[in-house]
Amino acid sequence: MATTTETTRQRVPASERRDALVEAAIHEFAQTGYHGTPVDRIARQVGVAQPYVFSLFGSKRELFLQAVERCFQHVGDLLADAAASFDPAATT
């Protein structure tokens, strides 16, 4: 008797997909720049179709701006962590 295993797809919330797409966009834009990065390549990295990316972001430019904003957040967090752990007495 053969048994079949059904694979059920779990729906990923749009907020998680947006986050994954922004992270993939950061990587891709860093590698090949804005003009050298097709949105389809970013979509494939996350496992979604290109039209879905546009439904979440509206345009490639908006995705790029979200990626830049995320990078600013990362840099700001790093600077805040460095400032919090800075000991001025250790430098004199």
PDB file of N, CA, C and O in Angstrom:
ATOM      1  N   MET A   1       0.835  -1.173   0.000  1.00  0.00           N
ATOM      2  CA  MET A   1       0.000   0.000   0.000  1.00  0.00           C
ATOM      3  C   MET A   1       0.886   1.244   0.000  1.00  0.00           C
ATOM      4  O   MET A   1       1.716   1.430   0.889  1.00  0.00           O
ATOM      5  N   ALA A   2       0.703   2.060  -0.975  1.00  0.00           N
ATOM      6  CA  ALA A   2       1.515   3.266  -1.096  1.00  0.00           C
ATOM      7  C   ALA A   2       0.874   4.399  -0.312  1.00  0.00           C
ATOM      8  O   ALA A   2      -0.346   4.564  -0.292  1.00  0.00           O
ATOM      9  N   THR A   3       1.723   5.161   0.322  1.00  0.00           N
ATOM     10  CA  THR A   3       1.218   6.329   1.048  1.00  0.00           C
ATOM     11  C   THR A   3       1.665   7.577   0.309  1.00  0.00           C
ATOM     12  O   THR A   3       2.768   7.642  -0.234  1.00  0.00           O
ATOM     13  N   THR A   4       0.814   8.531   0.303  1.00  0.00           N
ATOM     14  CA  THR A   4       1.170   9.805  -0.324  1.00  0.00           C
ATOM     15  C   THR A   4       1.339  10.850   0.763  1.00  0.00           C
ATOM     16  O   THR A   4       0.577  10.921   1.727  1.00  0.00           O
ATOM     17  N   THR A   5       2.346  11.636   0.569  1.00  0.00           N
ATOM     18  CA  THR A   5       2.600  12.722   1.511  1.00  0.00           C
ATOM     19  C   THR A   5       2.199  14.017   0.838  1.00  0.00           C
ATOM     20  O   THR A   5       2.755  14.394  -0.194  1.00  0.00           O
ATOM     21  N   GLU A   6       1.262  14.672   1.408  1.00  0.00           N
ATOM     22  CA  GLU A   6       0.842  15.953   0.866  1.00  0.00           C
ATOM     23  C   GLU A   6       1.706  17.050   1.455  1.00  0.00           C
ATOM     24  O   GLU A   6       1.939  17.118   2.662  1.00  0.00           O
ATOM     25  N   THR A   7       2.164  17.894   0.571  1.00  0.00           N
ATOM     26  CA  THR A   7       2.910  19.060   1.051  1.00  0.00           C
ATOM     27  C   THR A   7       1.966  20.245   0.997  1.00  0.00           C
ATOM     28  O   THR A   7       1.398  20.576  -0.044  1.00  0.00           O
ATOM     29  N   THR A   8       1.822  20.857   2.129  1.00  0.00           N
ATOM     30  CA  THR A   8       0.940  22.018   2.189  1.00  0.00           C
ATOM     31  C   THR A   8       1.796  23.269   2.211  1.00  0.00           C
ATOM     32  O   THR A   8       2.779  23.375   2.944  1.00  0.00           O
ATOM     33  N   ARG A   9       1.392  24.187   1.399  1.00  0.00           N
ATOM     34  CA  ARG A   9       2.086  25.466   1.352  1.00  0.00           C
ATOM     35  C   ARG A   9       1.565  26.357   2.448  1.00  0.00           C
ATOM     36  O   ARG A   9       0.357  26.527   2.615  1.00  0.00           O
ATOM     37  N   GLN A  10       2.488  26.923   3.192  1.00  0.00           N
ATOM     38  CA  GLN A  10       2.069  27.884   4.203  1.00  0.00           C
ATOM     39  C   GLN A  10       2.145  29.275   3.598  1.00  0.00           C
ATOM     40  O   GLN A  10       3.116  29.636   2.934  1.00  0.00           O
ATOM     41  N   ARG A  11       1.126  30.019   3.838  1.00  0.00           N
ATOM     42  CA  ARG A  11       1.078  31.388   3.322  1.00  0.00           C
ATOM     43  C   ARG A  11       1.983  32.266   4.177  1.00  0.00           C
ATOM     44  O   ARG A  11       1.875  32.287   5.403  1.00  0.00           O
ATOM     45  N   VAL A  12       2.860  32.978   3.518  1.00  0.00           N
ATOM     46  CA  VAL A  12       3.778  33.884   4.208  1.00  0.00           C
ATOM     47  C   VAL A  12       3.146  35.273   4.202  1.00  0.00           C
ATOM     48  O   VAL A  12       2.739  35.762   3.148  1.00  0.00           O
ATOM     49  N   PRO A  13       3.060  35.911   5.365  1.00  0.00           N
ATOM     50  CA  PRO A  13       2.470  37.254   5.421  1.00  0.00           C
ATOM     51  C   PRO A  13       3.229  38.242   4.530  1.00  0.00           C
ATOM     52  O   PRO A  13       4.444  38.138   4.360  1.00  0.00           O
ATOM     53  N   ALA A  14       2.498  39.189   3.975  1.00  0.00           N
ATOM     54  CA  ALA A  14       3.094  40.187   3.082  1.00  0.00           C
ATOM     55  C   ALA A  14       4.222  40.953   3.770  1.00  0.00           C
ATOM     56  O   ALA A  14       5.206  41.315   3.125  1.00  0.00           O
ATOM     57  N   SER A  15       4.089  41.203   5.069  1.00  0.00           N
ATOM     58  CA  SER A  15       5.142  41.940   5.778  1.00  0.00           C
ATOM     59  C   SER A  15       6.459  41.157   5.789  1.00  0.00           C
ATOM     60  O   SER A  15       7.535  41.745   5.683  1.00  0.00           O
ATOM     61  N   GLU A  16       6.369  39.836   5.918  1.00  0.00           N
ATOM     62  CA  GLU A  16       7.575  39.004   5.884  1.00  0.00           C
ATOM     63  C   GLU A  16       8.158  38.958   4.481  1.00  0.00           C
ATOM     64  O   GLU A  16       9.376  38.981   4.310  1.00  0.00           O
ATOM     65  N   ARG A  17       7.290  38.893   3.472  1.00  0.00           N
ATOM     66  CA  ARG A  17       7.760  38.907   2.082  1.00  0.00           C
ATOM     67  C   ARG A  17       8.438  40.240   1.772  1.00  0.00           C
ATOM     68  O   ARG A  17       9.482  40.270   1.121  1.00  0.00           O
ATOM     69  N   ARG A  18       7.844  41.348   2.239  1.00  0.00           N
ATOM     70  CA  ARG A  18       8.453  42.665   2.024  1.00  0.00           C
ATOM     71  C   ARG A  18       9.854  42.698   2.630  1.00  0.00           C
ATOM     72  O   ARG A  18      10.805  43.160   1.999  1.00  0.00           O
ATOM     73  N   ASP A  19       9.968  42.208   3.845  1.00  0.00           N
ATOM     74  CA  ASP A  19      11.251  42.196   4.541  1.00  0.00           C
ATOM     75  C   ASP A  19      12.271  41.360   3.775  1.00  0.00           C
ATOM     76  O   ASP A  19      13.410  41.787   3.587  1.00  0.00           O
ATOM     77  N   ALA A  20      11.870  40.175   3.334  1.00  0.00           N
ATOM     78  CA  ALA A  20      12.769  39.304   2.583  1.00  0.00           C
ATOM     79  C   ALA A  20      13.175  39.942   1.257  1.00  0.00           C
ATOM     80  O   ALA A  20      14.327  39.827   0.839  1.00  0.00           O
ATOM     81  N   LEU A  21      12.238  40.611   0.600  1.00  0.00           N
ATOM     82  CA  LEU A  21      12.548  41.266  -0.664  1.00  0.00           C
ATOM     83  C   LEU A  21      13.513  42.431  -0.465  1.00  0.00           C
ATOM     84  O   LEU A  21      14.410  42.634  -1.283  1.00  0.00           O
ATOM     85  N   VAL A  22      13.342  43.189   0.599  1.00  0.00           N
ATOM     86  CA  VAL A  22      14.270  44.294   0.871  1.00  0.00           C
ATOM     87  C   VAL A  22      15.672  43.755   1.139  1.00  0.00           C
ATOM     88  O   VAL A  22      16.651  44.308   0.638  1.00  0.00           O
ATOM     89  N   GLU A  23      15.776  42.696   1.913  1.00  0.00           N
ATOM     90  CA  GLU A  23      17.096  42.106   2.184  1.00  0.00           C
ATOM     91  C   GLU A  23      17.739  41.571   0.913  1.00  0.00           C
ATOM     92  O   GLU A  23      18.935  41.762   0.693  1.00  0.00           O
ATOM     93  N   ALA A  24      16.953  40.905   0.077  1.00  0.00           N
ATOM     94  CA  ALA A  24      17.479  40.406  -1.202  1.00  0.00           C
ATOM     95  C   ALA A  24      17.870  41.568  -2.106  1.00  0.00           C
ATOM     96  O   ALA A  24      18.878  41.500  -2.810  1.00  0.00           O
ATOM     97  N   ALA A  25      17.080  42.628  -2.089  1.00  0.00           N
ATOM     98  CA  ALA A  25      17.379  43.807  -2.906  1.00  0.00           C
ATOM     99  C   ALA A  25      18.692  44.453  -2.474  1.00  0.00           C
ATOM    100  O   ALA A  25      19.483  44.875  -3.318  1.00  0.00           O
ATOM    101  N   ILE A  26      18.927  44.532  -1.182  1.00  0.00           N
ATOM    102  CA  ILE A  26      20.194  45.097  -0.689  1.00  0.00           C
ATOM    103  C   ILE A  26      21.358  44.331  -1.280  1.00  0.00           C
ATOM    104  O   ILE A  26      22.308  44.925  -1.791  1.00  0.00           O
ATOM    105  N   HIS A  27      21.284  43.020  -1.211  1.00  0.00           N
ATOM    106  CA  HIS A  27      22.360  42.172  -1.735  1.00  0.00           C
ATOM    107  C   HIS A  27      22.532  42.374  -3.242  1.00  0.00           C
ATOM    108  O   HIS A  27      23.648  42.569  -3.723  1.00  0.00           O
ATOM    109  N   GLU A  28      21.434  42.327  -3.974  1.00  0.00           N
ATOM    110  CA  GLU A  28      21.511  42.437  -5.434  1.00  0.00           C
ATOM    111  C   GLU A  28      21.961  43.822  -5.879  1.00  0.00           C
ATOM    112  O   GLU A  28      22.817  43.935  -6.756  1.00  0.00           O
ATOM    113  N   PHE A  29      21.406  44.867  -5.299  1.00  0.00           N
ATOM    114  CA  PHE A  29      21.809  46.218  -5.688  1.00  0.00           C
ATOM    115  C   PHE A  29      23.274  46.467  -5.339  1.00  0.00           C
ATOM    116  O   PHE A  29      23.968  47.179  -6.065  1.00  0.00           O
ATOM    117  N   ALA A  30      23.746  45.899  -4.252  1.00  0.00           N
ATOM    118  CA  ALA A  30      25.157  46.050  -3.878  1.00  0.00           C
ATOM    119  C   ALA A  30      26.065  45.368  -4.902  1.00  0.00           C
ATOM    120  O   ALA A  30      27.170  45.840  -5.169  1.00  0.00           O
ATOM    121  N   GLN A  31      25.598  44.265  -5.468  1.00  0.00           N
ATOM    122  CA  GLN A  31      26.408  43.513  -6.429  1.00  0.00           C
ATOM    123  C   GLN A  31      26.423  44.149  -7.816  1.00  0.00           C
ATOM    124  O   GLN A  31      27.480  44.258  -8.438  1.00  0.00           O
ATOM    125  N   THR A  32      25.252  44.569  -8.303  1.00  0.00           N
ATOM    126  CA  THR A  32      25.161  44.996  -9.703  1.00  0.00           C
ATOM    127  C   THR A  32      24.553  46.381  -9.902  1.00  0.00           C
ATOM    128  O   THR A  32      24.310  46.785 -11.039  1.00  0.00           O
ATOM    129  N   GLY A  33      24.306  47.111  -8.823  1.00  0.00           N
ATOM    130  CA  GLY A  33      23.788  48.466  -8.946  1.00  0.00           C
ATOM    131  C   GLY A  33      22.320  48.518  -9.317  1.00  0.00           C
ATOM    132  O   GLY A  33      21.692  47.494  -9.587  1.00  0.00           O
ATOM    133  N   TYR A  34      21.789  49.720  -9.326  1.00  0.00           N
ATOM    134  CA  TYR A  34      20.368  49.920  -9.608  1.00  0.00           C
ATOM    135  C   TYR A  34      20.021  49.492 -11.030  1.00  0.00           C
ATOM    136  O   TYR A  34      19.099  48.703 -11.237  1.00  0.00           O
ATOM    137  N   HIS A  35      20.751  50.005 -11.994  1.00  0.00           N
ATOM    138  CA  HIS A  35      20.428  49.730 -13.394  1.00  0.00           C
ATOM    139  C   HIS A  35      20.771  48.304 -13.806  1.00  0.00           C
ATOM    140  O   HIS A  35      20.162  47.773 -14.734  1.00  0.00           O
ATOM    141  N   GLY A  36      21.721  47.681 -13.146  1.00  0.00           N
ATOM    142  CA  GLY A  36      22.123  46.319 -13.505  1.00  0.00           C
ATOM    143  C   GLY A  36      21.357  45.229 -12.789  1.00  0.00           C
ATOM    144  O   GLY A  36      21.639  44.046 -12.979  1.00  0.00           O
ATOM    145  N   THR A  37      20.400  45.606 -11.977  1.00  0.00           N
ATOM    146  CA  THR A  37      19.653  44.627 -11.194  1.00  0.00           C
ATOM    147  C   THR A  37      18.209  44.551 -11.663  1.00  0.00           C
ATOM    148  O   THR A  37      17.436  45.479 -11.421  1.00  0.00           O
ATOM    149  N   PRO A  38      17.830  43.470 -12.325  1.00  0.00           N
ATOM    150  CA  PRO A  38      16.425  43.310 -12.691  1.00  0.00           C
ATOM    151  C   PRO A  38      15.588  42.882 -11.480  1.00  0.00           C
ATOM    152  O   PRO A  38      16.033  42.085 -10.655  1.00  0.00           O
ATOM    153  N   VAL A  39      14.399  43.411 -11.391  1.00  0.00           N
ATOM    154  CA  VAL A  39      13.510  43.074 -10.277  1.00  0.00           C
ATOM    155  C   VAL A  39      13.203  41.577 -10.272  1.00  0.00           C
ATOM    156  O   VAL A  39      13.006  40.980  -9.213  1.00  0.00           O
ATOM    157  N   ASP A  40      13.165  40.981 -11.455  1.00  0.00           N
ATOM    158  CA  ASP A  40      12.885  39.544 -11.538  1.00  0.00           C
ATOM    159  C   ASP A  40      13.917  38.724 -10.769  1.00  0.00           C
ATOM    160  O   ASP A  40      13.568  37.713 -10.159  1.00  0.00           O
ATOM    161  N   ARG A  41      15.174  39.139 -10.788  1.00  0.00           N
ATOM    162  CA  ARG A  41      16.220  38.405 -10.067  1.00  0.00           C
ATOM    163  C   ARG A  41      15.994  38.487  -8.557  1.00  0.00           C
ATOM    164  O   ARG A  41      16.196  37.505  -7.844  1.00  0.00           O
ATOM    165  N   ILE A  42      15.583  39.639  -8.079  1.00  0.00           N
ATOM    166  CA  ILE A  42      15.282  39.794  -6.657  1.00  0.00           C
ATOM    167  C   ILE A  42      14.085  38.923  -6.291  1.00  0.00           C
ATOM    168  O   ILE A  42      14.091  38.244  -5.264  1.00  0.00           O
ATOM    169  N   ALA A  43      13.068  38.949  -7.134  1.00  0.00           N
ATOM    170  CA  ALA A  43      11.866  38.146  -6.887  1.00  0.00           C
ATOM    171  C   ALA A  43      12.200  36.659  -6.823  1.00  0.00           C
ATOM    172  O   ALA A  43      11.730  35.951  -5.933  1.00  0.00           O
ATOM    173  N   ARG A  44      13.013  36.187  -7.767  1.00  0.00           N
ATOM    174  CA  ARG A  44      13.379  34.760  -7.778  1.00  0.00           C
ATOM    175  C   ARG A  44      14.139  34.361  -6.521  1.00  0.00           C
ATOM    176  O   ARG A  44      13.964  33.247  -6.027  1.00  0.00           O
ATOM    177  N   GLN A  45      14.974  35.239  -5.999  1.00  0.00           N
ATOM    178  CA  GLN A  45      15.715  34.931  -4.765  1.00  0.00           C
ATOM    179  C   GLN A  45      14.773  34.640  -3.610  1.00  0.00           C
ATOM    180  O   GLN A  45      15.064  33.803  -2.756  1.00  0.00           O
ATOM    181  N   VAL A  46      13.659  35.326  -3.588  1.00  0.00           N
ATOM    182  CA  VAL A  46      12.700  35.183  -2.488  1.00  0.00           C
ATOM    183  C   VAL A  46      11.634  34.134  -2.812  1.00  0.00           C
ATOM    184  O   VAL A  46      10.907  33.684  -1.927  1.00  0.00           O
ATOM    185  N   GLY A  47      11.549  33.753  -4.085  1.00  0.00           N
ATOM    186  CA  GLY A  47      10.581  32.740  -4.472  1.00  0.00           C
ATOM    187  C   GLY A  47       9.196  33.287  -4.775  1.00  0.00           C
ATOM    188  O   GLY A  47       8.186  32.621  -4.550  1.00  0.00           O
ATOM    189  N   VAL A  48       9.164  34.506  -5.288  1.00  0.00           N
ATOM    190  CA  VAL A  48       7.884  35.113  -5.669  1.00  0.00           C
ATOM    191  C   VAL A  48       7.976  35.564  -7.122  1.00  0.00           C
ATOM    192  O   VAL A  48       9.061  35.608  -7.702  1.00  0.00           O
ATOM    193  N   ALA A  49       6.846  35.891  -7.693  1.00  0.00           N
ATOM    194  CA  ALA A  49       6.800  36.391  -9.068  1.00  0.00           C
ATOM    195  C   ALA A  49       7.060  37.899  -9.081  1.00  0.00           C
ATOM    196  O   ALA A  49       6.771  38.610  -8.119  1.00  0.00           O
ATOM    197  N   GLN A  50       7.610  38.356 -10.195  1.00  0.00           N
ATOM    198  CA  GLN A  50       7.912  39.780 -10.328  1.00  0.00           C
ATOM    199  C   GLN A  50       6.682  40.668 -10.119  1.00  0.00           C
ATOM    200  O   GLN A  50       6.799  41.696  -9.451  1.00  0.00           O
ATOM    201  N   PRO A  51       5.509  40.321 -10.658  1.00  0.00           N
ATOM    202  CA  PRO A  51       4.344  41.188 -10.420  1.00  0.00           C
ATOM    203  C   PRO A  51       4.007  41.351  -8.934  1.00  0.00           C
ATOM    204  O   PRO A  51       3.493  42.391  -8.524  1.00  0.00           O
ATOM    205  N   TYR A  52       4.296  40.325  -8.130  1.00  0.00           N
ATOM    206  CA  TYR A  52       4.042  40.428  -6.700  1.00  0.00           C
ATOM    207  C   TYR A  52       4.930  41.492  -6.065  1.00  0.00           C
ATOM    208  O   TYR A  52       4.494  42.219  -5.173  1.00  0.00           O
ATOM    209  N   VAL A  53       6.170  41.582  -6.525  1.00  0.00           N
ATOM    210  CA  VAL A  53       7.081  42.612  -6.014  1.00  0.00           C
ATOM    211  C   VAL A  53       6.493  43.991  -6.281  1.00  0.00           C
ATOM    212  O   VAL A  53       6.500  44.861  -5.410  1.00  0.00           O
ATOM    213  N   PHE A  54       5.983  44.180  -7.497  1.00  0.00           N
ATOM    214  CA  PHE A  54       5.404  45.474  -7.840  1.00  0.00           C
ATOM    215  C   PHE A  54       4.110  45.741  -7.089  1.00  0.00           C
ATOM    216  O   PHE A  54       3.759  46.895  -6.844  1.00  0.00           O
ATOM    217  N   SER A  55       3.400  44.682  -6.722  1.00  0.00           N
ATOM    218  CA  SER A  55       2.182  44.906  -5.932  1.00  0.00           C
ATOM    219  C   SER A  55       2.527  45.355  -4.515  1.00  0.00           C
ATOM    220  O   SER A  55       1.742  46.058  -3.879  1.00  0.00           O
ATOM    221  N   LEU A  56       3.703  44.951  -4.016  1.00  0.00           N
ATOM    222  CA  LEU A  56       4.123  45.353  -2.670  1.00  0.00           C
ATOM    223  C   LEU A  56       4.819  46.708  -2.648  1.00  0.00           C
ATOM    224  O   LEU A  56       4.657  47.474  -1.698  1.00  0.00           O
ATOM    225  N   PHE A  57       5.592  47.009  -3.688  1.00  0.00           N
ATOM    226  CA  PHE A  57       6.411  48.220  -3.676  1.00  0.00           C
ATOM    227  C   PHE A  57       5.999  49.267  -4.708  1.00  0.00           C
ATOM    228  O   PHE A  57       6.354  50.437  -4.572  1.00  0.00           O
ATOM    229  N   GLY A  58       5.267  48.869  -5.720  1.00  0.00           N
ATOM    230  CA  GLY A  58       4.832  49.819  -6.727  1.00  0.00           C
ATOM    231  C   GLY A  58       5.807  50.024  -7.865  1.00  0.00           C
ATOM    232  O   GLY A  58       5.396  50.140  -9.020  1.00  0.00           O
ATOM    233  N   SER A  59       7.102  50.072  -7.555  1.00  0.00           N
ATOM    234  CA  SER A  59       8.108  50.297  -8.589  1.00  0.00           C
ATOM    235  C   SER A  59       9.466  49.802  -8.108  1.00  0.00           C
ATOM    236  O   SER A  59       9.681  49.571  -6.918  1.00  0.00           O
ATOM    237  N   LYS A  60      10.369  49.646  -9.060  1.00  0.00           N
ATOM    238  CA  LYS A  60      11.744  49.274  -8.723  1.00  0.00           C
ATOM    239  C   LYS A  60      12.385  50.373  -7.870  1.00  0.00           C
ATOM    240  O   LYS A  60      13.134  50.093  -6.934  1.00  0.00           O
ATOM    241  N   ARG A  61      12.079  51.618  -8.210  1.00  0.00           N
ATOM    242  CA  ARG A  61      12.632  52.753  -7.453  1.00  0.00           C
ATOM    243  C   ARG A  61      12.222  52.686  -5.987  1.00  0.00           C
ATOM    244  O   ARG A  61      13.045  52.917  -5.102  1.00  0.00           O
ATOM    245  N   GLU A  62      10.951  52.371  -5.724  1.00  0.00           N
ATOM    246  CA  GLU A  62      10.477  52.290  -4.341  1.00  0.00           C
ATOM    247  C   GLU A  62      11.163  51.148  -3.589  1.00  0.00           C
ATOM    248  O   GLU A  62      11.502  51.291  -2.415  1.00  0.00           O
ATOM    249  N   LEU A  63      11.365  50.030  -4.258  1.00  0.00           N
ATOM    250  CA  LEU A  63      12.099  48.914  -3.639  1.00  0.00           C
ATOM    251  C   LEU A  63      13.524  49.346  -3.319  1.00  0.00           C
ATOM    252  O   LEU A  63      14.037  49.054  -2.238  1.00  0.00           O
ATOM    253  N   PHE A  64      14.158  50.038  -4.250  1.00  0.00           N
ATOM    254  CA  PHE A  64      15.511  50.533  -4.029  1.00  0.00           C
ATOM    255  C   PHE A  64      15.565  51.487  -2.844  1.00  0.00           C
ATOM    256  O   PHE A  64      16.459  51.391  -2.003  1.00  0.00           O
ATOM    257  N   LEU A  65      14.602  52.409  -2.777  1.00  0.00           N
ATOM    258  CA  LEU A  65      14.576  53.361  -1.664  1.00  0.00           C
ATOM    259  C   LEU A  65      14.362  52.652  -0.325  1.00  0.00           C
ATOM    260  O   LEU A  65      14.945  53.049   0.684  1.00  0.00           O
ATOM    261  N   GLN A  66      13.546  51.626  -0.308  1.00  0.00           N
ATOM    262  CA  GLN A  66      13.361  50.847   0.924  1.00  0.00           C
ATOM    263  C   GLN A  66      14.654  50.132   1.312  1.00  0.00           C
ATOM    264  O   GLN A  66      14.978  50.024   2.495  1.00  0.00           O
ATOM    265  N   ALA A  67      15.391  49.644   0.312  1.00  0.00           N
ATOM    266  CA  ALA A  67      16.674  48.987   0.585  1.00  0.00           C
ATOM    267  C   ALA A  67      17.675  49.988   1.154  1.00  0.00           C
ATOM    268  O   ALA A  67      18.399  49.679   2.101  1.00  0.00           O
ATOM    269  N   VAL A  68      17.714  51.187   0.577  1.00  0.00           N
ATOM    270  CA  VAL A  68      18.611  52.233   1.086  1.00  0.00           C
ATOM    271  C   VAL A  68      18.228  52.606   2.514  1.00  0.00           C
ATOM    272  O   VAL A  68      19.096  52.752   3.374  1.00  0.00           O
ATOM    273  N   GLU A  69      16.940  52.757   2.763  1.00  0.00           N
ATOM    274  CA  GLU A  69      16.472  53.091   4.116  1.00  0.00           C
ATOM    275  C   GLU A  69      16.893  52.018   5.112  1.00  0.00           C
ATOM    276  O   GLU A  69      17.324  52.334   6.221  1.00  0.00           O
ATOM    277  N   ARG A  70      16.771  50.741   4.719  1.00  0.00           N
ATOM    278  CA  ARG A  70      17.187  49.643   5.611  1.00  0.00           C
ATOM    279  C   ARG A  70      18.681  49.731   5.897  1.00  0.00           C
ATOM    280  O   ARG A  70      19.113  49.477   7.021  1.00  0.00           O
ATOM    281  N   CYS A  71      19.471  50.089   4.892  1.00  0.00           N
ATOM    282  CA  CYS A  71      20.915  50.238   5.106  1.00  0.00           C
ATOM    283  C   CYS A  71      21.206  51.375   6.078  1.00  0.00           C
ATOM    284  O   CYS A  71      22.074  51.249   6.941  1.00  0.00           O
ATOM    285  N   PHE A  72      20.481  52.486   5.939  1.00  0.00           N
ATOM    286  CA  PHE A  72      20.639  53.590   6.886  1.00  0.00           C
ATOM    287  C   PHE A  72      20.291  53.137   8.301  1.00  0.00           C
ATOM    288  O   PHE A  72      20.963  53.516   9.260  1.00  0.00           O
ATOM    289  N   GLN A  73      19.255  52.335   8.431  1.00  0.00           N
ATOM    290  CA  GLN A  73      18.875  51.813   9.749  1.00  0.00           C
ATOM    291  C   GLN A  73      19.987  50.952  10.331  1.00  0.00           C
ATOM    292  O   GLN A  73      20.311  51.065  11.513  1.00  0.00           O
ATOM    293  N   HIS A  74      20.572  50.089   9.498  1.00  0.00           N
ATOM    294  CA  HIS A  74      21.669  49.223   9.963  1.00  0.00           C
ATOM    295  C   HIS A  74      22.857  50.062  10.432  1.00  0.00           C
ATOM    296  O   HIS A  74      23.427  49.804  11.492  1.00  0.00           O
ATOM    297  N   VAL A  75      23.223  51.059   9.643  1.00  0.00           N
ATOM    298  CA  VAL A  75      24.354  51.919  10.008  1.00  0.00           C
ATOM    299  C   VAL A  75      24.033  52.701  11.287  1.00  0.00           C
ATOM    300  O   VAL A  75      24.883  52.829  12.168  1.00  0.00           O
ATOM    301  N   GLY A  76      22.823  53.215  11.383  1.00  0.00           N
ATOM    302  CA  GLY A  76      22.422  53.939  12.594  1.00  0.00           C
ATOM    303  C   GLY A  76      22.477  53.052  13.827  1.00  0.00           C
ATOM    304  O   GLY A  76      22.915  53.488  14.891  1.00  0.00           O
ATOM    305  N   ASP A  77      22.031  51.802  13.684  1.00  0.00           N
ATOM    306  CA  ASP A  77      22.089  50.865  14.807  1.00  0.00           C
ATOM    307  C   ASP A  77      23.532  50.579  15.215  1.00  0.00           C
ATOM    308  O   ASP A  77      23.840  50.517  16.406  1.00  0.00           O
ATOM    309  N   LEU A  78      24.409  50.405  14.239  1.00  0.00           N
ATOM    310  CA  LEU A  78      25.824  50.157  14.538  1.00  0.00           C
ATOM    311  C   LEU A  78      26.450  51.340  15.266  1.00  0.00           C
ATOM    312  O   LEU A  78      27.197  51.162  16.228  1.00  0.00           O
ATOM    313  N   LEU A  79      26.143  52.544  14.802  1.00  0.00           N
ATOM    314  CA  LEU A  79      26.677  53.734  15.457  1.00  0.00           C
ATOM    315  C   LEU A  79      26.131  53.892  16.873  1.00  0.00           C
ATOM    316  O   LEU A  79      26.867  54.278  17.781  1.00  0.00           O
ATOM    317  N   ALA A  80      24.858  53.601  17.064  1.00  0.00           N
ATOM    318  CA  ALA A  80      24.260  53.696  18.400  1.00  0.00           C
ATOM    319  C   ALA A  80      24.886  52.681  19.348  1.00  0.00           C
ATOM    320  O   ALA A  80      25.155  52.988  20.509  1.00  0.00           O
ATOM    321  N   ASP A  81      25.114  51.471  18.846  1.00  0.00           N
ATOM    322  CA  ASP A  81      25.757  50.441  19.678  1.00  0.00           C
ATOM    323  C   ASP A  81      27.181  50.854  20.045  1.00  0.00           C
ATOM    324  O   ASP A  81      27.611  50.673  21.184  1.00  0.00           O
ATOM    325  N   ALA A  82      27.912  51.409  19.072  1.00  0.00           N
ATOM    326  CA  ALA A  82      29.281  51.852  19.341  1.00  0.00           C
ATOM    327  C   ALA A  82      29.291  52.995  20.346  1.00  0.00           C
ATOM    328  O   ALA A  82      30.145  53.034  21.232  1.00  0.00           O
ATOM    329  N   ALA A  83      28.367  53.909  20.219  1.00  0.00           N
ATOM    330  CA  ALA A  83      28.290  55.040  21.151  1.00  0.00           C
ATOM    331  C   ALA A  83      27.942  54.559  22.564  1.00  0.00           C
ATOM    332  O   ALA A  83      28.480  55.060  23.552  1.00  0.00           O
ATOM    333  N   ALA A  84      27.044  53.590  22.643  1.00  0.00           N
ATOM    334  CA  ALA A  84      26.634  53.084  23.956  1.00  0.00           C
ATOM    335  C   ALA A  84      27.778  52.357  24.665  1.00  0.00           C
ATOM    336  O   ALA A  84      27.856  52.361  25.893  1.00  0.00           O
ATOM    337  N   SER A  85      28.647  51.746  23.899  1.00  0.00           N
ATOM    338  CA  SER A  85      29.725  50.989  24.546  1.00  0.00           C
ATOM    339  C   SER A  85      31.034  51.801  24.636  1.00  0.00           C
ATOM    340  O   SER A  85      32.047  51.291  25.115  1.00  0.00           O
ATOM    341  N   PHE A  86      31.010  53.041  24.184  1.00  0.00           N
ATOM    342  CA  PHE A  86      32.200  53.870  24.198  1.00  0.00           C
ATOM    343  C   PHE A  86      32.551  54.283  25.618  1.00  0.00           C
ATOM    344  O   PHE A  86      31.696  54.742  26.375  1.00  0.00           O
ATOM    345  N   ASP A  87      33.809  54.115  25.963  1.00  0.00           N
ATOM    346  CA  ASP A  87      34.296  54.520  27.288  1.00  0.00           C
ATOM    347  C   ASP A  87      35.394  55.568  27.059  1.00  0.00           C
ATOM    348  O   ASP A  87      36.513  55.223  26.680  1.00  0.00           O
ATOM    349  N   PRO A  88      35.071  56.849  27.291  1.00  0.00           N
ATOM    350  CA  PRO A  88      36.061  57.892  27.039  1.00  0.00           C
ATOM    351  C   PRO A  88      37.305  57.760  27.918  1.00  0.00           C
ATOM    352  O   PRO A  88      38.385  58.206  27.530  1.00  0.00           O
ATOM    353  N   ALA A  89      37.167  57.159  29.083  1.00  0.00           N
ATOM    354  CA  ALA A  89      38.316  56.985  29.976  1.00  0.00           C
ATOM    355  C   ALA A  89      39.333  56.012  29.380  1.00  0.00           C
ATOM    356  O   ALA A  89      40.520  56.081  29.700  1.00  0.00           O
ATOM    357  N   ALA A  90      38.875  55.112  28.523  1.00  0.00           N
ATOM    358  CA  ALA A  90      39.763  54.119  27.929  1.00  0.00           C
ATOM    359  C   ALA A  90      40.643  54.721  26.842  1.00  0.00           C
ATOM    360  O   ALA A  90      41.623  54.099  26.434  1.00  0.00           O
ATOM    361  N   THR A  91      40.315  55.914  26.367  1.00  0.00           N
ATOM    362  CA  THR A  91      41.094  56.537  25.289  1.00  0.00           C
ATOM    363  C   THR A  91      42.152  57.499  25.801  1.00  0.00           C
ATOM    364  O   THR A  91      42.966  57.978  25.011  1.00  0.00           O
ATOM    365  N   THR A  92      42.172  57.797  27.086  1.00  0.00           N
ATOM    366  CA  THR A  92      43.154  58.752  27.601  1.00  0.00           C
ATOM    367  C   THR A  92      44.312  58.069  28.224  1.00  0.00           C
ATOM    368  O   THR A  92      45.232  58.729  28.708  1.00  0.00           O
TER     369      THR A  92
END
